[in-house]
Structure formats: C-alpha cells, structure tokens
Amino acid sequence: MNASDVQTPSFLVSPLAPGFGALVAATALSGLPEPAEIMALTSQYGTLLLRGFPFDFDAFVAFTDRCCSSFSKYVGGGIRFRALNRDSMGAEGTVMTTTGSTQAFPIPLHGEMYYQKIRPDVLWFFCQRAPAEHGQTTLADGRLIFEQFSAETKNILRSRRLCYIRQLAPDDWATSFMTEDVGELKRICDENELRLEMRPDRSVRIEYVAPAVYATDDHREAFINSSILLWEFERALLSGAAVQVLGASAPDRPPLVVRWEDGSEISEPLMREVEAAAEPFTVRVNWQPGDLVLVDNRKIMHGRRKTVGNDRQILVRLGNLS
Ligand SMILES: [Fe+2]
C-alpha cells in the first residue's frame, strides 16, 4: 500500500519514494510520536523516515525501548573486523555505530544477519551527525525485487538454498561471538542452527544453510538475504580493491562468504541480474540530524553509499518485536 497524504494532529505521512515506504514528518507543534502509531505505520509501509521530531540520543533510546521487546548486541555479527567492527555507544551495548569507523566504501543491499537464525525483526537508524555529502543509507523492498526476476531465476531462488560459510581464527570468532569460551560458542551456534567445526588450533569453520527468498506476512515472497553484500565483499578482497580502501583493516581472506548449499559459487550473471533488478527500486535517504529510520528486516533490505569525510555519525539498534 502506498502512503497517500494523511494529516494527523502530530505528523504528516507521505510516500518516502513513489510506491515505497513512508516519510513521517512532524508538524510544527509535534512532540515525539506515540510508539504504537509508529509501529502500526511500520507494519503498513515496511520502512519509515521520521523527520522533524525532537529526538536526541536519550529520546532515541527511550522511544525505541517502548517499541521493541529486546535488542541485539550483534552477537555473531558477520563482519566484525578491525575498523569494520561496530562500537558500542550505550544502552548496555544495544546502541552501536554502523559498520565501520572507516566509511569510505559502499555497503551493498542486504538483510541484517541473514547468515544466522537469530536476527533482528526491525532496525533503527538514528542520525546524530549527517555527512556533508554522500553517505546515504539505501533501502529496497525485497518483495518488489523478487517480482522483477525472470520465471527461471525465481525458480532457481525458490529451489536452491544458500550456505553462509565463516572461517575464523580464535581472535576473530571471539570478537564476532563476544566470548572466548568454547562452550559458550557452541551454545550460540546451536541456538542459531550454525554448524560448528572446531579445529585443533582453535580456529573454526561455521556454516549456515538458509533460503534466498522468504514468505512475508502479507503472503508475498521477498528476496532478502546477505548474498549481494558478501558476494561483492569477497570479490573486493580478492581483487585487492578492499585493501586500497581499508588498508591494514582489510582481512587477509573473507571472514564470511556465500555459496549455494552444495558449495558451488553463485554465478556472476545471476548476481548481476539480481543487482540490476534491485537498482531501480533502491531509495536513498539523504540524512538530516535527528532523523530516525525504521526498517522491517523481514522484507526491506538496506545498505550504504560511500561516505566522503569522517563527519557521518549514524547510530543503530537491532530490535526484536516478540
Ligand atoms: Fe546492515
């Protein structure tokens, strides 16, 4: 459903882009919106940009606390590597920086934490400091992307599952899973349905098999997963392009890769078809200070454009609804 202009006493709702999401703009007299109203709009539109409300850090934390039952500390986060890691910014580690203190690289569209079973229902992004230029967050509806594929591609994506594979040295799994205890690592892997192989040198191989396409609550199919991001990240590392941007922060080899369930690589033509289908439906959010973006991680993918300079400060919370 598109957001047609709806006037309420405290905010105005209009489409974020044609046929996509909603911009919830405060009216001159607005205080903060009611959490229940915002969550109802989220289930209706999938993603919201809240603009013009008096959010600061404390108000952001208090408001999101009222909307979600719990928050992730990013345990098992797939790309937690040196300058690519997230920093904790408060609220017992549930408010984090977005991926990377270095932001001079784009992040392709992805669903958050689709490489494990336990992943957030919704994502909250809060703009403390907007970039002077570039650095837009990107958003795209996985349902619309799936509709663009050829019948043959739809069949491939419905019938074949993905396999996310991590190969991590001891320090790296300790960072990702936030524990140095092997027993705790096993427990986390079990609850996430991750297949864990521990090697004599304490390095690990961890696999997760999952669909590329998910049924949504409105009985549609959404292309939402982490394949584009990981496919592009692996190529950037192997080609040397990542080292040019990340320098010493670039891992020697990809810490997390995506394959088909049988171990074969996803072909370049297929991935290019996916990217081409997504491009016309990708919406860019030009951040303003105090903006809050809410994303339904069960159907909407997100990413980031390359940032110029170091003045971008976007905080994130990964929320659960039940
Ligand atoms: Fe993300």
Boltz pocket constraint, residues with backbone or C-beta under 6 A from the ligand:
constraints:
  - pocket:
      binder: B
      contacts: [[A, 110], [A, 111], [A, 112], [A, 302]]
      max_distance: 6.0
